[in-house]
Amino acid sequence: MSLLMAILIGFLYAVSIYLLLRRSIVKLVIGILFLSYATNLMLFFTGGLTETSPAFTDIASTSEVVTASDPLPQALILTALVIGFGVAAFSMVLIYRFYKESGTVDLDELSEIEKS
């Protein structure tokens, strides 16, 4: 299972780097989103959540406390996802306004427009 997750996280990082190197502003923002999702997934699986260890335990039970997973990475990832959705919505609005003003989302075309 951990090998499959490592491959998935590596694939998400590879896709995000590929999209970050494209000329389109839309692909740049999607690449940033994939980068944040890959980082969140990596943090989630390094938090130690497995099928046999519960996230929360009863206070009276001391034997399960040692094997319980840490809930802090889950809370941090939930916060990061909410912030990521807000940044994605804001950047999509900025891209739309940029397209309406310049008429292009290609960075090479934008540099040609500035030169002329």
PyMOL commands that place a pseudoatom at each C-alpha (Angstrom):
pseudoatom trace, name=CA, resn=MET, resi=1, chain=A, elem=C, hetatm=0, pos=[0.000, 0.000, 0.000]
pseudoatom trace, name=CA, resn=SER, resi=2, chain=A, elem=C, hetatm=0, pos=[2.773, 2.433, 0.854]
pseudoatom trace, name=CA, resn=LEU, resi=3, chain=A, elem=C, hetatm=0, pos=[4.558, 1.704, -2.435]
pseudoatom trace, name=CA, resn=LEU, resi=4, chain=A, elem=C, hetatm=0, pos=[1.374, 2.503, -4.335]
pseudoatom trace, name=CA, resn=MET, resi=5, chain=A, elem=C, hetatm=0, pos=[0.985, 5.770, -2.412]
pseudoatom trace, name=CA, resn=ALA, resi=6, chain=A, elem=C, hetatm=0, pos=[4.617, 6.693, -3.060]
pseudoatom trace, name=CA, resn=ILE, resi=7, chain=A, elem=C, hetatm=0, pos=[4.097, 6.131, -6.779]
pseudoatom trace, name=CA, resn=LEU, resi=8, chain=A, elem=C, hetatm=0, pos=[0.879, 8.168, -6.753]
pseudoatom trace, name=CA, resn=ILE, resi=9, chain=A, elem=C, hetatm=0, pos=[2.490, 11.050, -4.881]
pseudoatom trace, name=CA, resn=GLY, resi=10, chain=A, elem=C, hetatm=0, pos=[5.500, 10.975, -7.211]
pseudoatom trace, name=CA, resn=PHE, resi=11, chain=A, elem=C, hetatm=0, pos=[3.180, 11.013, -10.222]
pseudoatom trace, name=CA, resn=LEU, resi=12, chain=A, elem=C, hetatm=0, pos=[1.281, 14.023, -8.834]
pseudoatom trace, name=CA, resn=TYR, resi=13, chain=A, elem=C, hetatm=0, pos=[4.561, 15.865, -8.276]
pseudoatom trace, name=CA, resn=ALA, resi=14, chain=A, elem=C, hetatm=0, pos=[5.703, 15.033, -11.818]
pseudoatom trace, name=CA, resn=VAL, resi=15, chain=A, elem=C, hetatm=0, pos=[2.424, 16.265, -13.328]
pseudoatom trace, name=CA, resn=SER, resi=16, chain=A, elem=C, hetatm=0, pos=[2.576, 19.456, -11.283]
pseudoatom trace, name=CA, resn=ILE, resi=17, chain=A, elem=C, hetatm=0, pos=[6.151, 20.230, -12.367]
pseudoatom trace, name=CA, resn=TYR, resi=18, chain=A, elem=C, hetatm=0, pos=[5.219, 19.544, -15.984]
pseudoatom trace, name=CA, resn=LEU, resi=19, chain=A, elem=C, hetatm=0, pos=[2.247, 21.918, -15.764]
pseudoatom trace, name=CA, resn=LEU, resi=20, chain=A, elem=C, hetatm=0, pos=[4.318, 24.590, -14.026]
pseudoatom trace, name=CA, resn=LEU, resi=21, chain=A, elem=C, hetatm=0, pos=[6.674, 24.660, -17.015]
pseudoatom trace, name=CA, resn=ARG, resi=22, chain=A, elem=C, hetatm=0, pos=[3.919, 25.304, -19.587]
pseudoatom trace, name=CA, resn=ARG, resi=23, chain=A, elem=C, hetatm=0, pos=[3.276, 28.725, -21.118]
pseudoatom trace, name=CA, resn=SER, resi=24, chain=A, elem=C, hetatm=0, pos=[-0.393, 29.039, -20.255]
pseudoatom trace, name=CA, resn=ILE, resi=25, chain=A, elem=C, hetatm=0, pos=[-1.397, 30.791, -17.057]
pseudoatom trace, name=CA, resn=VAL, resi=26, chain=A, elem=C, hetatm=0, pos=[-4.294, 28.354, -16.568]
pseudoatom trace, name=CA, resn=LYS, resi=27, chain=A, elem=C, hetatm=0, pos=[-1.915, 25.381, -16.672]
pseudoatom trace, name=CA, resn=LEU, resi=28, chain=A, elem=C, hetatm=0, pos=[0.357, 27.183, -14.234]
pseudoatom trace, name=CA, resn=VAL, resi=29, chain=A, elem=C, hetatm=0, pos=[-2.451, 27.529, -11.688]
pseudoatom trace, name=CA, resn=ILE, resi=30, chain=A, elem=C, hetatm=0, pos=[-3.522, 23.898, -12.180]
pseudoatom trace, name=CA, resn=GLY, resi=31, chain=A, elem=C, hetatm=0, pos=[0.103, 22.856, -11.637]
pseudoatom trace, name=CA, resn=ILE, resi=32, chain=A, elem=C, hetatm=0, pos=[0.202, 24.781, -8.361]
pseudoatom trace, name=CA, resn=LEU, resi=33, chain=A, elem=C, hetatm=0, pos=[-3.013, 23.058, -7.280]
pseudoatom trace, name=CA, resn=PHE, resi=34, chain=A, elem=C, hetatm=0, pos=[-1.594, 19.609, -8.111]
pseudoatom trace, name=CA, resn=LEU, resi=35, chain=A, elem=C, hetatm=0, pos=[1.553, 20.503, -6.181]
pseudoatom trace, name=CA, resn=SER, resi=36, chain=A, elem=C, hetatm=0, pos=[-0.468, 21.382, -3.103]
pseudoatom trace, name=CA, resn=TYR, resi=37, chain=A, elem=C, hetatm=0, pos=[-2.602, 18.233, -3.404]
pseudoatom trace, name=CA, resn=ALA, resi=38, chain=A, elem=C, hetatm=0, pos=[0.504, 16.043, -3.694]
pseudoatom trace, name=CA, resn=THR, resi=39, chain=A, elem=C, hetatm=0, pos=[2.003, 17.681, -0.618]
pseudoatom trace, name=CA, resn=ASN, resi=40, chain=A, elem=C, hetatm=0, pos=[-1.244, 17.245, 1.329]
pseudoatom trace, name=CA, resn=LEU, resi=41, chain=A, elem=C, hetatm=0, pos=[-1.425, 13.577, 0.352]
pseudoatom trace, name=CA, resn=MET, resi=42, chain=A, elem=C, hetatm=0, pos=[2.187, 13.052, 1.404]
pseudoatom trace, name=CA, resn=LEU, resi=43, chain=A, elem=C, hetatm=0, pos=[1.564, 14.699, 4.776]
pseudoatom trace, name=CA, resn=PHE, resi=44, chain=A, elem=C, hetatm=0, pos=[-1.607, 12.663, 5.265]
pseudoatom trace, name=CA, resn=PHE, resi=45, chain=A, elem=C, hetatm=0, pos=[0.164, 9.344, 4.791]
pseudoatom trace, name=CA, resn=THR, resi=46, chain=A, elem=C, hetatm=0, pos=[3.145, 10.309, 6.903]
pseudoatom trace, name=CA, resn=GLY, resi=47, chain=A, elem=C, hetatm=0, pos=[0.704, 11.032, 9.748]
pseudoatom trace, name=CA, resn=GLY, resi=48, chain=A, elem=C, hetatm=0, pos=[0.389, 7.317, 10.420]
pseudoatom trace, name=CA, resn=LEU, resi=49, chain=A, elem=C, hetatm=0, pos=[-3.276, 6.628, 9.692]
pseudoatom trace, name=CA, resn=THR, resi=50, chain=A, elem=C, hetatm=0, pos=[-3.768, 2.924, 8.988]
pseudoatom trace, name=CA, resn=GLU, resi=51, chain=A, elem=C, hetatm=0, pos=[-6.717, 0.548, 9.075]
pseudoatom trace, name=CA, resn=THR, resi=52, chain=A, elem=C, hetatm=0, pos=[-5.730, -0.887, 12.448]
pseudoatom trace, name=CA, resn=SER, resi=53, chain=A, elem=C, hetatm=0, pos=[-5.028, 2.369, 14.318]
pseudoatom trace, name=CA, resn=PRO, resi=54, chain=A, elem=C, hetatm=0, pos=[-7.951, 4.637, 15.161]
pseudoatom trace, name=CA, resn=ALA, resi=55, chain=A, elem=C, hetatm=0, pos=[-7.660, 8.389, 14.882]
pseudoatom trace, name=CA, resn=PHE, resi=56, chain=A, elem=C, hetatm=0, pos=[-9.281, 8.948, 18.278]
pseudoatom trace, name=CA, resn=THR, resi=57, chain=A, elem=C, hetatm=0, pos=[-9.475, 6.667, 21.315]
pseudoatom trace, name=CA, resn=ASP, resi=58, chain=A, elem=C, hetatm=0, pos=[-11.383, 6.520, 24.576]
pseudoatom trace, name=CA, resn=ILE, resi=59, chain=A, elem=C, hetatm=0, pos=[-9.632, 8.167, 27.532]
pseudoatom trace, name=CA, resn=ALA, resi=60, chain=A, elem=C, hetatm=0, pos=[-10.140, 5.108, 29.788]
pseudoatom trace, name=CA, resn=SER, resi=61, chain=A, elem=C, hetatm=0, pos=[-8.396, 2.804, 27.308]
pseudoatom trace, name=CA, resn=THR, resi=62, chain=A, elem=C, hetatm=0, pos=[-4.616, 3.169, 27.744]
pseudoatom trace, name=CA, resn=SER, resi=63, chain=A, elem=C, hetatm=0, pos=[-3.565, 0.257, 25.533]
pseudoatom trace, name=CA, resn=GLU, resi=64, chain=A, elem=C, hetatm=0, pos=[-4.904, 1.896, 22.360]
pseudoatom trace, name=CA, resn=VAL, resi=65, chain=A, elem=C, hetatm=0, pos=[-3.287, 5.279, 23.005]
pseudoatom trace, name=CA, resn=VAL, resi=66, chain=A, elem=C, hetatm=0, pos=[0.116, 4.005, 21.933]
pseudoatom trace, name=CA, resn=THR, resi=67, chain=A, elem=C, hetatm=0, pos=[-1.159, 2.751, 18.569]
pseudoatom trace, name=CA, resn=ALA, resi=68, chain=A, elem=C, hetatm=0, pos=[-3.501, 5.677, 17.830]
pseudoatom trace, name=CA, resn=SER, resi=69, chain=A, elem=C, hetatm=0, pos=[-2.665, 7.831, 14.855]
pseudoatom trace, name=CA, resn=ASP, resi=70, chain=A, elem=C, hetatm=0, pos=[-1.864, 11.510, 15.204]
pseudoatom trace, name=CA, resn=PRO, resi=71, chain=A, elem=C, hetatm=0, pos=[-4.891, 13.728, 14.362]
pseudoatom trace, name=CA, resn=LEU, resi=72, chain=A, elem=C, hetatm=0, pos=[-2.778, 16.870, 13.861]
pseudoatom trace, name=CA, resn=PRO, resi=73, chain=A, elem=C, hetatm=0, pos=[-1.780, 16.136, 10.217]
pseudoatom trace, name=CA, resn=GLN, resi=74, chain=A, elem=C, hetatm=0, pos=[-5.440, 15.509, 9.382]
pseudoatom trace, name=CA, resn=ALA, resi=75, chain=A, elem=C, hetatm=0, pos=[-6.454, 18.872, 10.834]
pseudoatom trace, name=CA, resn=LEU, resi=76, chain=A, elem=C, hetatm=0, pos=[-3.621, 20.671, 9.054]
pseudoatom trace, name=CA, resn=ILE, resi=77, chain=A, elem=C, hetatm=0, pos=[-4.494, 19.068, 5.728]
pseudoatom trace, name=CA, resn=LEU, resi=78, chain=A, elem=C, hetatm=0, pos=[-8.153, 19.978, 6.104]
pseudoatom trace, name=CA, resn=THR, resi=79, chain=A, elem=C, hetatm=0, pos=[-7.125, 23.585, 6.688]
pseudoatom trace, name=CA, resn=ALA, resi=80, chain=A, elem=C, hetatm=0, pos=[-4.743, 23.475, 3.725]
pseudoatom trace, name=CA, resn=LEU, resi=81, chain=A, elem=C, hetatm=0, pos=[-7.491, 22.118, 1.457]
pseudoatom trace, name=CA, resn=VAL, resi=82, chain=A, elem=C, hetatm=0, pos=[-9.875, 24.917, 2.408]
pseudoatom trace, name=CA, resn=ILE, resi=83, chain=A, elem=C, hetatm=0, pos=[-7.191, 27.529, 1.811]
pseudoatom trace, name=CA, resn=GLY, resi=84, chain=A, elem=C, hetatm=0, pos=[-6.306, 25.827, -1.484]
pseudoatom trace, name=CA, resn=PHE, resi=85, chain=A, elem=C, hetatm=0, pos=[-9.888, 26.019, -2.721]
pseudoatom trace, name=CA, resn=GLY, resi=86, chain=A, elem=C, hetatm=0, pos=[-10.006, 29.708, -1.844]
pseudoatom trace, name=CA, resn=VAL, resi=87, chain=A, elem=C, hetatm=0, pos=[-6.736, 30.396, -3.665]
pseudoatom trace, name=CA, resn=ALA, resi=88, chain=A, elem=C, hetatm=0, pos=[-7.951, 28.401, -6.684]
pseudoatom trace, name=CA, resn=ALA, resi=89, chain=A, elem=C, hetatm=0, pos=[-11.189, 30.385, -6.910]
pseudoatom trace, name=CA, resn=PHE, resi=90, chain=A, elem=C, hetatm=0, pos=[-9.349, 33.677, -6.516]
pseudoatom trace, name=CA, resn=SER, resi=91, chain=A, elem=C, hetatm=0, pos=[-6.755, 32.787, -9.147]
pseudoatom trace, name=CA, resn=MET, resi=92, chain=A, elem=C, hetatm=0, pos=[-9.430, 31.692, -11.630]
pseudoatom trace, name=CA, resn=VAL, resi=93, chain=A, elem=C, hetatm=0, pos=[-11.110, 35.078, -11.250]
pseudoatom trace, name=CA, resn=LEU, resi=94, chain=A, elem=C, hetatm=0, pos=[-7.750, 36.793, -11.765]
pseudoatom trace, name=CA, resn=ILE, resi=95, chain=A, elem=C, hetatm=0, pos=[-7.092, 34.721, -14.891]
pseudoatom trace, name=CA, resn=TYR, resi=96, chain=A, elem=C, hetatm=0, pos=[-10.501, 35.631, -16.262]
pseudoatom trace, name=CA, resn=ARG, resi=97, chain=A, elem=C, hetatm=0, pos=[-9.864, 39.346, -15.679]
pseudoatom trace, name=CA, resn=PHE, resi=98, chain=A, elem=C, hetatm=0, pos=[-6.394, 39.019, -17.182]
pseudoatom trace, name=CA, resn=TYR, resi=99, chain=A, elem=C, hetatm=0, pos=[-7.857, 37.383, -20.286]
pseudoatom trace, name=CA, resn=LYS, resi=100, chain=A, elem=C, hetatm=0, pos=[-10.507, 40.088, -20.626]
pseudoatom trace, name=CA, resn=GLU, resi=101, chain=A, elem=C, hetatm=0, pos=[-7.845, 42.832, -20.414]
pseudoatom trace, name=CA, resn=SER, resi=102, chain=A, elem=C, hetatm=0, pos=[-5.082, 41.294, -22.537]
pseudoatom trace, name=CA, resn=GLY, resi=103, chain=A, elem=C, hetatm=0, pos=[-6.988, 38.900, -24.811]
pseudoatom trace, name=CA, resn=THR, resi=104, chain=A, elem=C, hetatm=0, pos=[-4.552, 36.025, -24.195]
pseudoatom trace, name=CA, resn=VAL, resi=105, chain=A, elem=C, hetatm=0, pos=[-3.464, 33.615, -21.494]
pseudoatom trace, name=CA, resn=ASP, resi=106, chain=A, elem=C, hetatm=0, pos=[-0.250, 32.578, -23.277]
pseudoatom trace, name=CA, resn=LEU, resi=107, chain=A, elem=C, hetatm=0, pos=[2.794, 34.175, -21.690]
pseudoatom trace, name=CA, resn=ASP, resi=108, chain=A, elem=C, hetatm=0, pos=[4.803, 34.197, -24.949]
pseudoatom trace, name=CA, resn=GLU, resi=109, chain=A, elem=C, hetatm=0, pos=[2.039, 36.083, -26.756]
pseudoatom trace, name=CA, resn=LEU, resi=110, chain=A, elem=C, hetatm=0, pos=[1.892, 38.529, -23.875]
pseudoatom trace, name=CA, resn=SER, resi=111, chain=A, elem=C, hetatm=0, pos=[5.618, 39.286, -24.172]
pseudoatom trace, name=CA, resn=GLU, resi=112, chain=A, elem=C, hetatm=0, pos=[5.194, 39.849, -27.940]
pseudoatom trace, name=CA, resn=ILE, resi=113, chain=A, elem=C, hetatm=0, pos=[2.315, 42.255, -27.278]
pseudoatom trace, name=CA, resn=GLU, resi=114, chain=A, elem=C, hetatm=0, pos=[4.467, 44.213, -24.808]
pseudoatom trace, name=CA, resn=LYS, resi=115, chain=A, elem=C, hetatm=0, pos=[7.375, 44.478, -27.283]
pseudoatom trace, name=CA, resn=SER, resi=116, chain=A, elem=C, hetatm=0, pos=[5.223, 45.960, -30.042]
for i in range(1, 116): cmd.bond("trace and resi %d" % i, "trace and resi %d" % (i + 1))
show_as sticks, trace
zoom trace
